[in-house]
Amino acid sequence: MANLEATAAADGAAGPTSPPAAEPSVESTVWDWTDETRGRLERFLSAQGLTEGPVTTRRIGDGHSNLTFLVEDGSRRRVVVRRGPPPPLPPGAHDMLREARFVSALGATAVPVAKVLATAAAGEVLDVPFYVMSYADGPVVTTRTPHRIASPLVRRQIGEALVDTLVELHAVDWRAAGLADLGRPDGFNARHVRRMGQLVADADGAPPAPFALVDAWLRAHVPAESDAAIVHNDYRIGNVVLAPDPPGRVMATLDWELATIGDPLHDVGYFLASVPEPGVPLTPTQRLGVAMLEDGYPSREELAARYQERSGRDLGPGLDRLRWYTTFALWKLAALYEYGWRRARAGGGDPYYADHGHVWSFLAAAHAAAGLPPFVPPRDACGRRLVTG
């Protein structure tokens, strides 16, 4: 997946004026194991009792940020290694040991996660920190649901399980889990808007013209935090491992890089923004979950209603309380993709983001979510779309 959300620091990991924590990295898409680094990994895993003898490594997942590898020895014992891209990295970026803390803490809860098996600091084995986790054997669904779990009944179960996993996550006592130092829930919403806006603002702090209307709407309607909970910050169908057989259920939740302590409705708004709707143009994130258009998957309204019922959180009349959070999620993605586009245009970022149409797609969806006038991409006198950088 084009996971540009890793360009922003996990809230609380850096100060409000810090630079984006993890810029898109072309190097992250080409790094691979050498005989030397694989040998060091073999010795480390063997010393931990996780594998024995030579291992093979294969990159898995669709991330453009951190790197995830399936590692297997001759006896077919499998583990997963997750590491950041090669240095240099901005302060607070790609903090694998922070991510491992979240996953380890959640291992003692009802939230389905892989088991953290080992961690290593930078220089101990590789040039960056990494952690090793158990391998969850099941499909990650994006564009198509595998045949064995593709009946309408099982698809509905999968949709409901996605919601129920969020409910379990937001119910975790994060203080008792030892995670109180990993976020700043007070003022979370206003700070999030401010930080995301800084990614694309000009020298005077003003947003680009195409962003201005949603930016003003979000700032004028910032809600008080609904609660303080663990927030995944990238929760969608493509970031979970599903059970390979019925009934539909979540086996493990992946990609905790952006996890923090904050307003749980950000997860709900982001998740709903990732769910495509019939007859509505797809955003890039929705293209990574287009399977949810298949018969049986619950609609956005049904997913939100289930969250309200199972969590006991009041989402307002007609679930209207979620409107700000869904709009924010789409505007945030537009800002992150705009930031990535500027880097790609300058020759220093992931070429995936070179299509400016991604940004317009998110802004159009944000306008619709907020009930604002339809978004019109800027054009020059000849009718050609203008760029914003």
NORLINRA-V565901 format. One line per field, one symbol per residue. psi: psi as a letter, one per 40 degrees, with the letter a starting at -180 (. if undefined). A space follows every 50 residues. Layout:
psi: ???
This chain:
psi: iggeeeehihheeiieeiihdgihhdddeeiiiidddddddddddddefd ihaiiihhhiieiecihhhhhhadefhhihhhiiiiiiiiheifgddddd dddddedeaehhiihhdiihiheddaeiiiihiihhgiihhcehhidefe iddddddddddddddddddeehgdddefedefigdhedddddddddddde iadeeiiiddeddddddddefhiihdahihhdefhidefihiieiiihih dihigedeiahahdeddddddddehiihehihiddddefedeeihdhiid dddddddddddehheihffededddddddddddddddddddddddeeeah edeehedddddddddddddefiiihhiiiadeeihiie.
